[in-house]
């Protein structure tokens, strides 16, 4: 048909061969004739022979597929000459004529005609045999009597079919004789017999006296046994032919007047050897195989049989011609496993199969799809884009779709058992979770998956996932020890959070108390906003308040001395063990807004008596980017051990400190201008900040700081007074 041409047909190949028969002398090798027309003639065929004929077309891409075989028998013709003839003297008046059937009968032989005449005579006698032989190996004989003693006769034989008499044999001569020597009327032959078959080797002997035939094989005389049987007529029957008994079998006869022998050559024909089958390549629907021609076992290979099956499945067979050495299996299932083997056969039988080849066609079962590619949801329906399912290389035949609410108690709802297109599942509940069970089927198998999806709300908002702990499905699958973990883990986490909250509250409470305490200190030491108030007179109860202040400040100073890391003196001096990298600096700063006392020598302790002469001094913030009043204060031993780096501060100081000190001393009874007798002059050791909240009002109207007589020995203070204007006014 035109739609199956597959291209431009360039010609045809006609393959023909004789159908095998019992006559192994006829070759069954096939032949190929090429032609470009749609009809042709086949020549030089065997007469009266059945042929198998097949045809294929070929294009530029290669050969096509053979057509189914048709069988045709050539017409009958006259037979060929008989295969052999003998004339043997029996008595003084009789001669035995023997012959073999023709090798090419060219039809069904109806009769044989034996011709005889005296030597030199023009007339001949004819003798007809109408019974054909049982097989081509049987020796045909005819005894001619009424002959003249010691007369020479000529003999020849012909065969006749339905179309006429064939060619005769060659003419032979024989003389009648009363003393007939021993002769064998049978013929030497080459016989091909299949393994495990049986054969009869005839040995017809004549002579006077009549001789007894003797059979030998490989120079050993044969007697009746398991494989051999010698009949009363002298024939040899062989049963169950094996490869080991092939060879020459000789029948001998002798008497007083002569001897004779014939030899049969027996060839045991075996089935072909196993071919070597190889895999060339595979596709999604085909497998290509190739093989070599094996040993034929003694007979022409008549063809091959390719057996294959899908695993699992039933065996199938394909008949192949004997000239083929490769074949492509088409129409296979995609992504499937196949196995196969090849056998060769001749007229004897089928040989051993080749090694079994197992292979898979390309492709696999459907892959697992992605939810976002398959499912689209709204408030009341799902759209299933089934055609987006990855097929794994093999086309998907159909889909099975089921769904249910996301609970084990509800049954599955079958939407479609063999869907081939996209589907829409309608009439669903808004804002509800569903479980979809989808199954895709192709030649390689099936793939099933479950997807959980939710419909949106009526306004199109997606809902949150359900808590898996409350689902019956999950609870049934979860072991009991997992249920315990679901309770213990949240409980432990809650306890840890509570303990953390308590600890955090305690820490914050402590920080709050300390901040309140520091606030009281700074508040208690702040002076009036107008300045230091050096010109104001002390109130009458100054000594009483000083005593109160002394008692409270003493205790507070000791406690504050332990807490504070920085201690300031009235005359800051750079310590030897606290050297600065800046050697050009001569002045050291006091930290802004710091409060310090001005005691006397270092070896004098702070008591209630010395507190009268210990004045509180408060620094003020300084302007930025000024290089004045740069003083390095020595820190406490604790601070010094923690950090070896000096701490720098810039502060702008009040200018009229000396005037405030002198006025304060003049207002006290018994105080002189000489500061050497002042208790504060001996206080050069560590000093304290003494915040006294109850006594804060007493000092709010008095002097806030004093430097006593240290002003005279401090060159840096003189420089500060000359460079820094006063920020207070005398009243």
C-alpha positions in Angstrom: 0.0 0.0 0.0 1.3 3.5 -0.7 0.9 4.7 2.9 3.4 2.0 3.9 6.1 2.7 1.4 8.2 4.7 3.9 9.9 6.5 1.0 10.6 5.9 -2.7 10.7 2.1 -3.4 13.8 1.3 -5.4 13.2 -2.4 -6.0 12.2 -5.8 -4.6 14.0 -8.8 -3.4 12.4 -12.3 -4.0 13.7 -15.0 -1.7 12.9 -18.6 -2.6 14.1 -22.0 -1.4 13.0 -25.7 -1.7 10.9 -27.0 1.2 12.9 -29.8 2.9 11.9 -33.4 2.3 13.3 -36.7 3.2 15.6 -36.6 0.2 18.6 -35.0 1.7 20.4 -34.9 -1.6 18.3 -31.9 -2.6 19.8 -28.7 -1.3 17.5 -26.4 0.6 19.8 -23.3 0.4 17.7 -20.3 -0.5 18.4 -17.8 -3.3 17.5 -14.1 -3.8 16.5 -12.4 -7.0 16.4 -8.6 -7.3 14.0 -6.9 -9.6 12.6 -3.4 -10.0 9.3 -4.5 -11.5 6.3 -6.0 -9.7 6.6 -9.4 -11.4 9.5 -11.6 -12.3 10.4 -15.2 -13.4 12.4 -17.7 -11.4 14.6 -20.0 -13.4 16.7 -23.2 -12.8 14.4 -24.6 -10.2 14.2 -28.2 -9.2 11.5 -30.2 -11.1 8.5 -31.3 -9.2 9.7 -29.5 -6.0 7.8 -27.4 -3.4 9.2 -23.9 -3.0 8.8 -21.3 -0.3 8.7 -17.7 -1.8 8.8 -14.4 0.1 9.2 -10.8 -1.2 10.4 -7.6 0.4 10.7 -4.0 -0.8 13.7 -1.8 -0.2 14.3 2.0 -0.2 17.3 4.2 0.2 17.0 3.6 4.0 17.3 -0.2 3.7 15.2 -3.3 3.4 11.7 -3.6 4.5 9.9 -6.5 6.0 9.4 -9.8 4.3 5.9 -10.7 3.1 4.3 -13.9 4.5 5.6 -17.0 2.7 3.7 -18.6 -0.1 4.3 -22.1 -1.3 4.4 -23.3 -4.9 5.3 -26.6 -6.5 7.0 -26.9 -9.9 5.4 -29.1 -12.5 6.2 -32.7 -13.1 8.6 -33.8 -15.7 10.1 -37.0 -17.1 12.4 -38.6 -14.5 16.1 -38.8 -14.7 18.0 -42.1 -15.1 18.1 -44.7 -12.3 21.0 -44.2 -10.0 22.7 -47.5 -10.7 22.4 -50.9 -12.4 23.9 -54.4 -11.9 23.4 -57.7 -13.8 24.5 -60.9 -11.8 24.5 -64.5 -13.0 22.4 -66.8 -11.0 22.3 -70.0 -13.0 22.9 -71.3 -16.6 19.6 -69.8 -17.7 18.9 -66.8 -15.4 20.4 -63.4 -14.6 19.5 -61.0 -11.7 19.2 -57.3 -12.7 19.3 -54.7 -9.8 19.1 -50.9 -9.9 18.5 -47.8 -7.8 15.7 -45.2 -8.2 16.7 -42.0 -10.0 18.2 -39.2 -8.0 15.9 -36.8 -9.8 12.6 -38.4 -10.2 11.0 -35.1 -11.4 7.6 -36.4 -10.4 6.0 -39.6 -9.2 7.6 -42.6 -10.8 4.8 -44.9 -12.1 6.9 -47.7 -13.4 10.3 -49.0 -14.3 11.2 -50.7 -17.6 14.1 -53.3 -17.9 15.5 -53.8 -21.3 17.4 -56.9 -22.4 18.8 -58.4 -25.6 21.4 -60.7 -26.9 24.7 -59.0 -27.7 24.7 -57.8 -31.3 20.9 -58.4 -31.8 18.7 -55.5 -33.0 15.6 -56.5 -31.1 15.3 -56.2 -27.4 12.9 -57.5 -24.8 11.1 -55.3 -22.2 10.2 -56.2 -18.7 8.0 -53.8 -16.7 7.8 -53.2 -12.9 4.8 -51.3 -11.8 5.4 -51.1 -8.0 7.6 -48.1 -7.0 10.1 -48.6 -4.2 9.3 -47.7 -0.6 12.3 -45.4 -0.4 15.1 -44.1 -2.5 17.6 -46.3 -0.8 15.9 -49.6 -1.5 17.5 -51.7 -4.1 15.2 -52.7 -6.9 15.8 -56.2 -8.4 14.3 -58.2 -11.3 15.2 -61.8 -12.2 15.2 -62.6 -16.0 14.8 -66.3 -16.9 14.7 -68.4 -20.0 18.0 -67.3 -21.2 20.5 -69.3 -23.2 23.5 -70.9 -21.2 26.8 -69.2 -21.7 25.2 -66.4 -23.8 26.2 -62.8 -23.4 23.3 -60.4 -22.7 22.9 -56.6 -22.6 20.7 -54.8 -20.0 19.5 -51.3 -19.3 16.6 -49.7 -17.2 14.4 -46.5 -17.3 11.8 -44.9 -15.1 8.5 -43.4 -16.2 6.4 -40.6 -14.7 3.1 -39.2 -15.7 4.8 -37.2 -18.4 6.6 -40.1 -19.9 9.6 -42.3 -19.8 12.8 -40.8 -18.7 16.4 -41.4 -19.7 17.7 -45.0 -19.3 20.7 -46.1 -17.5 23.9 -47.1 -19.2 24.0 -50.6 -20.8 25.7 -53.4 -18.9 26.5 -57.0 -20.0 26.4 -60.4 -18.2 26.9 -64.0 -19.3 24.9 -66.9 -17.9 27.0 -69.4 -15.9 26.3 -72.5 -13.9 29.2 -71.8 -11.6 28.1 -68.3 -10.4 30.7 -66.5 -8.2 29.6 -64.7 -5.0 28.2 -61.2 -5.8 26.5 -58.4 -3.9 23.4 -57.1 -5.7 23.1 -54.0 -3.4 25.0 -50.8 -4.1 27.5 -48.8 -2.1 25.8 -45.6 -1.0 26.4 -42.4 1.0 23.6 -42.1 3.6 22.7 -39.1 5.7 20.5 -40.0 8.7 19.3 -38.0 11.6 20.6 -38.6 15.1 18.4 -41.0 17.1 16.8 -42.3 14.0 16.9 -45.8 12.5 18.3 -47.1 9.2 18.4 -50.4 7.3 21.5 -51.2 5.3 20.6 -53.8 2.6 23.1 -56.5 1.5 21.6 -58.8 -1.1 24.1 -61.5 -2.1 23.9 -64.1 -4.9 26.1 -66.9 -6.1 26.2 -70.7 -6.5 26.6 -71.9 -3.9 24.9 -69.0 -2.1 27.3 -67.0 0.1 26.6 -65.6 3.6 27.1 -61.9 4.1 29.4 -60.5 6.8 29.2 -57.0 8.2 32.2 -55.1 9.6 32.6 -51.6 11.1 36.0 -50.1 11.7 37.6 -53.5 10.9 35.4 -55.1 13.5 32.8 -57.7 12.6 29.3 -56.7 13.7 27.0 -59.0 15.6 23.5 -58.5 16.9 23.5 -56.3 20.0 22.0 -53.1 21.5 22.4 -51.0 18.4 22.7 -53.6 15.6 20.5 -56.3 14.3 21.3 -58.6 11.4 18.3 -60.0 9.7 17.9 -63.5 8.1 18.3 -62.0 4.6 21.6 -60.4 5.6 20.5 -56.8 6.1 21.8 -54.7 8.9 19.3 -52.7 11.1 20.8 -49.9 13.2 18.6 -48.5 16.0 19.0 -45.1 17.8 21.8 -43.7 15.6 24.4 -41.8 17.6 27.3 -39.6 16.5 29.7 -42.2 17.8 28.7 -44.9 15.4 29.0 -42.9 12.2 31.4 -44.1 9.6 31.8 -46.9 7.0 29.9 -50.2 7.2 31.1 -53.0 4.8 29.1 -56.0 3.7 31.2 -58.9 2.2 30.3 -62.2 0.5 32.4 -65.0 -0.9 32.2 -68.6 -2.3 34.3 -71.0 -4.2 34.1 -69.0 -7.4 34.6 -65.4 -6.2 33.9 -62.7 -3.6 32.4 -59.2 -3.6 31.6 -56.4 -1.1 29.9 -53.0 -0.8 30.4 -50.1 1.6 27.9 -47.8 3.2 29.1 -44.4 4.4 26.8 -43.4 7.3 26.8 -39.7 8.2 24.9 -38.8 11.4 23.2 -35.5 10.8 22.9 -33.4 14.0 20.8 -30.3 14.7 22.7 -27.0 14.4 24.8 -25.7 17.1 23.6 -22.9 19.3 24.0 -19.4 17.6 25.7 -16.5 19.5 23.0 -13.9 20.0 24.0 -10.3 20.7 22.1 -7.1 21.6 22.6 -4.2 19.3 20.5 -1.4 20.9 17.1 -0.7 22.4 14.5 2.1 22.0 11.2 2.8 23.7 9.4 0.3 21.5 12.0 -1.9 19.8 15.1 -4.1 20.3 17.6 -4.9 17.7 19.5 -8.3 17.7 22.2 -9.9 15.6 23.8 -13.3 15.5 26.3 -15.4 13.5 25.7 -18.6 11.4 26.4 -21.6 13.6 27.6 -25.0 12.5 24.8 -26.7 10.6 25.3 -30.2 12.0 25.7 -31.9 8.6 22.6 -30.5 7.0 21.7 -27.2 5.6 20.1 -24.8 8.1 16.5 -24.3 7.2 15.9 -21.2 9.4 15.8 -19.7 12.8 13.2 -19.2 15.5 13.4 -16.2 17.7 11.6 -16.8 21.0 10.9 -13.8 23.3 8.5 -12.7 26.0 7.8 -9.8 28.2 8.6 -10.3 31.9 6.1 -11.4 33.1 4.3 -12.8 30.1 4.0 -15.7 27.7 6.5 -16.8 25.1 6.1 -15.8 21.5 8.0 -17.0 18.4 9.0 -15.4 15.1 10.2 -17.6 12.2 13.3 -16.2 10.5 14.9 -17.1 7.2 18.3 -19.0 7.2 20.2 -16.2 5.5 19.3 -13.6 8.1 21.8 -12.5 10.7 20.0 -9.7 12.4 16.4 -8.8 13.3 14.6 -5.9 15.0 11.7 -6.6 17.4 9.2 -3.9 17.0 5.9 -3.1 18.7 7.3 -3.7 22.2 6.0 -2.1 25.4 7.8 1.0 26.6 9.9 0.7 29.7 9.4 -3.0 30.0 11.7 -5.9 30.6 12.1 -8.5 27.8 14.1 -11.7 27.5 14.7 -13.9 24.4 16.8 -16.6 22.8 17.4 -17.9 19.2 17.5 -21.4 17.8 18.5 -22.7 14.4 16.9 -25.8 12.8 17.7 -28.1 9.8 15.9 -31.1 8.5 17.1 -33.1 11.4 15.6 -30.9 14.1 16.1 -27.8 16.2 19.4 -27.1 17.8 20.2 -25.9 21.3 19.1 -22.3 22.1 21.4 -19.4 22.5 22.1 -17.8 25.8 19.1 -15.8 27.0 19.4 -12.1 26.6 17.5 -9.8 29.1 17.0 -6.2 28.4 14.7 -3.3 29.0 13.2 -1.0 26.5 13.8 2.7 27.3 11.5 4.6 29.5 10.1 4.1 33.0 7.0 4.4 35.1 5.5 7.9 35.5 7.5 10.2 37.8 6.1 11.9 40.9 4.5 15.2 40.0 4.7 18.5 41.8 1.6 19.7 43.6 1.8 23.2 42.3 1.9 21.9 38.7 -1.0 19.5 39.1 -3.5 21.1 41.4 -5.2 24.5 41.2 -7.8 25.2 43.8 -10.5 27.8 44.5 -13.3 27.9 47.1 -15.4 25.1 45.8 -13.3 23.1 43.3 -10.0 21.6 42.2 -8.6 21.7 38.7 -6.3 18.7 38.0 -3.8 19.4 35.3 -3.2 15.7 34.6 -1.5 16.2 31.3 1.3 18.0 33.1 2.2 14.7 34.9 5.8 13.7 33.9 5.5 10.4 32.0 9.0 9.0 32.6 9.6 8.6 28.8 6.6 6.4 28.2 3.2 7.8 27.2 0.6 7.7 30.0 -2.4 5.8 29.0 -4.9 6.9 31.7 -5.2 8.3 35.2 -7.2 7.2 38.3 -8.5 10.0 40.5 -9.9 9.7 44.0 -10.4 12.2 46.9 -11.8 12.5 50.4 -11.8 14.8 53.3 -8.6 14.8 55.3 -9.9 12.2 57.8 -9.6 8.4 57.9 -13.2 8.0 58.7 -14.4 9.2 55.3 -14.3 6.8 52.3 -12.6 7.5 49.1 -14.7 9.1 46.3 -13.8 7.8 42.9 -13.9 10.7 40.3 -12.5 8.8 37.3 -11.0 5.3 36.8 -9.5 5.9 33.4 -9.2 9.6 32.8 -7.3 10.8 29.8 -7.8 14.6 30.0 -7.6 17.3 32.7 -10.3 17.1 35.3 -12.2 19.5 37.6 -13.6 18.3 40.9 -16.6 20.5 41.9 -19.0 20.9 44.8 -16.3 21.0 47.5 -16.5 22.8 50.9 -14.8 26.2 51.2 -11.8 26.5 53.5 -11.5 22.7 53.9 -8.6 20.3 53.6 -8.8 17.4 51.2 -6.6 14.4 50.3 -6.2 13.5 46.6 -5.1 10.0 45.5 -3.8 10.0 41.9 -2.6 7.1 39.9 -0.9 7.3 36.5 -0.6 4.2 34.3 1.7 3.6 31.3 3.4 0.5 29.7 6.2 0.5 32.3 3.9 0.4 35.3 1.9 2.8 37.5 2.8 5.5 40.0 0.5 6.5 42.9 0.7 9.6 45.0 -1.3 11.3 47.7 -1.5 15.1 47.8 -3.1 17.3 50.5 -4.7 20.4 49.3 -7.2 22.9 50.7 -9.9 25.0 49.1 -9.7 28.7 49.7 -12.2 30.8 51.6 -15.1 32.4 49.7 -13.0 35.6 49.5 -10.1 33.6 47.9 -7.8 33.5 51.0 -5.7 30.4 51.6 -6.2 28.7 54.9 -3.5 27.6 57.3 -2.5 23.9 57.5 -4.3 21.7 60.0 -2.6 20.5 63.1 -1.4 17.1 62.3 -1.7 16.1 66.0 -5.4 16.1 66.0 -6.0 14.1 62.9 -7.1 10.5 63.4 -5.0 9.4 60.5 -1.8 10.7 62.1 -2.8 9.6 65.6 -3.3 6.0 64.4 0.0 6.0 62.7 2.0 7.6 65.6 3.4 5.2 68.2 2.5 5.7 71.9 6.0 6.9 72.8 5.6 9.8 70.3 2.4 10.8 72.0 4.3 11.1 75.3 6.9 13.4 73.5 4.1 15.6 72.3 3.2 16.3 76.0 6.6 16.3 77.6 8.4 18.6 75.2 6.0 21.5 75.4 5.9 21.1 79.2 9.7 21.3 79.5 9.8 24.3 77.2 7.2 26.1 79.3 9.2 25.5 82.5 12.4 26.8 80.9 10.6 30.0 79.8 9.2 30.6 83.3 12.6 30.2 84.9 14.2 32.5 82.3 11.5 35.1 83.0 12.1 35.0 86.7 15.8 35.3 86.3 15.4 38.2 84.0 13.0 40.0 86.4 15.5 39.5 89.2 18.3 41.0 87.2 16.2 44.0 86.1 15.1 44.6 89.7 18.7 44.8 90.8 19.6 47.1 88.1 16.6 49.4 89.0 17.7 49.6 92.6 21.2 50.5 91.7 20.0 53.2 89.2 17.8 54.7 91.9 20.7 54.8 94.3 23.0 56.5 91.8 20.2 59.0 91.0 20.0 60.0 94.6 23.7 60.5 94.8 23.8 62.9 91.8 20.7 64.7 93.0 22.0 65.2 96.5 25.2 66.8 95.3 23.8 69.3 92.9 24.2 72.9 93.9 21.9 75.8 93.3 21.6 76.8 89.7 23.1 80.2 90.3 26.6 78.9 91.0 28.6 78.0 94.1 27.3 80.8 96.3 30.6 81.7 97.8 29.4 85.1 99.0 26.5 83.7 101.0 26.6 83.4 104.8 26.3 80.0 106.5 23.2 79.5 108.5 23.3 79.4 112.3 22.7 75.6 112.5 25.7 75.0 110.3 27.6 73.0 112.9 24.6 70.9 113.7 24.0 70.0 110.1 27.7 69.4 109.7 27.6 66.9 112.5 24.7 65.1 110.9 26.4 65.2 107.6 29.6 63.9 109.1 28.0 60.8 110.6 26.0 60.0 107.5 28.9 60.7 105.0 31.3 58.6 107.0 29.3 55.5 106.5 28.3 56.3 103.0 31.9 57.2 102.0 33.2 53.8 103.2 30.5 52.0 101.2 31.0 54.2 98.2 34.7 53.7 98.3 34.2 50.0 97.8 31.8 50.5 94.9 33.5 53.2 92.9 36.5 52.5 90.7 37.5 56.1 90.3 38.7 58.2 93.2 39.7 61.8 92.8 41.8 64.0 94.9 42.0 67.8 95.2 45.5 67.8 93.6 45.5 65.2 90.9 49.0 63.9 90.3 50.1 61.5 87.6 51.1 58.2 89.2 54.5 56.7 88.4 53.0 53.4 87.6 50.4 54.9 85.2 52.4 56.5 82.5 50.9 58.0 79.5 52.1 57.7 76.0 51.7 61.4 75.5 54.8 62.9 77.1 54.0 66.4 76.2 50.9 66.5 78.4 51.3 68.3 81.7 47.7 68.6 82.7 45.2 65.8 83.5 41.5 65.9 83.4 38.9 65.2 86.0 35.9 63.3 84.7 33.0 65.5 83.9 30.4 66.0 86.6 32.6 64.1 89.2 32.4 64.9 92.9 35.5 64.5 95.1 36.6 65.5 98.6 39.7 67.5 99.5 41.4 65.9 102.6 44.8 66.4 104.0 47.8 64.1 104.0 47.7 60.5 102.8 48.2 59.0 106.2 45.3 60.9 107.8 42.0 59.0 108.1 38.6 60.5 107.5 36.7 61.1 110.7 33.9 63.4 111.9 36.5 65.9 112.9 38.2 66.0 109.6 35.0 66.1 107.6 34.5 69.7 108.8 37.5 70.6 106.7 36.6 68.2 103.8 34.7 70.1 101.3 32.8 68.6 98.4 33.9 69.7 94.9 31.9 69.2 91.8 33.2 69.5 88.3 31.2 70.8 85.3 31.2 69.8 81.6 33.7 71.5 79.3 33.4 72.7 75.8 34.5 70.4 73.0 37.8 70.8 71.0 39.6 72.7 73.8 43.0 71.7 74.9 42.9 73.1 78.4 42.5 71.4 81.8 43.9 68.1 80.6 44.6 66.1 83.7 45.3 62.4 84.1 43.8 61.1 87.3 45.2 58.2 89.0 42.6 55.4 89.4 42.1 53.0 92.2 44.2 49.8 92.5 41.3 47.8 91.3 40.9 49.8 88.1 44.6 49.9 87.5 44.8 46.2 87.6 41.9 45.8 85.2 43.2 48.1 82.6 46.6 49.7 82.2 45.4 52.3 79.9 45.0 55.8 81.5 41.6 57.3 81.3 41.5 60.9 80.0 38.9 63.6 80.7 38.5 67.2 79.7 36.7 69.5 82.1 36.2 73.2 82.5 36.7 74.2 86.2 35.2 77.0 88.3 37.8 79.8 88.4 37.4 81.3 91.9 38.2 78.3 94.0 40.8 80.1 96.1 38.5 82.9 97.0 35.9 80.4 98.1 38.3 78.6 100.3 39.6 81.8 102.0 36.1 83.0 102.7 35.1 79.7 104.1 38.0 79.6 106.5 37.4 83.2 107.7 33.8 82.3 108.5 34.8 79.4 110.8 35.9 80.2 114.4 39.5 79.6 115.1 40.6 79.2 111.5 43.6 81.0 110.2 44.9 81.9 106.9 47.6 79.3 107.2 46.5 76.1 105.7 49.3 74.2 107.3 47.2 73.8 110.5 44.1 72.8 108.7 43.2 69.1 109.0 42.5 69.0 105.3 46.0 69.9 104.6 47.1 66.5 105.7 44.5 64.7 103.7 46.4 63.7 100.5 45.3 60.0 100.5 42.3 58.4 98.9 39.2 60.5 99.0 35.5 59.6 98.9 32.3 60.9 97.3 29.9 61.4 100.1 26.4 61.8 98.9 24.2 62.7 101.9 20.6 63.1 100.9 19.3 64.3 104.3 21.9 66.9 104.6 21.7 68.1 101.0 19.9 71.4 102.0 22.7 72.4 104.3 25.2 72.5 101.6 22.9 73.9 99.0 23.3 77.4 100.6 27.0 77.0 101.4 30.2 76.4 99.7 30.3 73.3 97.4 34.0 72.8 97.0 37.3 73.8 98.6 40.9 73.4 97.6 42.4 74.8 100.8 46.0 75.8 100.3 46.8 73.5 97.4 46.2 76.3 95.1 49.6 77.7 95.8 51.5 74.6 94.8 49.6 73.8 91.7 51.0 75.6 88.6 48.3 74.0 86.4 45.6 75.7 88.5 47.2 79.1 87.9 47.2 78.5 84.2 43.6 77.5 84.3 42.7 80.7 86.1 44.5 82.8 83.6 42.9 81.1 80.5 39.4 80.3 81.8 36.9 83.0 82.7 34.7 82.7 85.8 31.2 81.3 85.4 29.9 82.5 88.8 29.2 85.9 90.4 29.8 87.0 93.9 26.9 88.0 96.0 
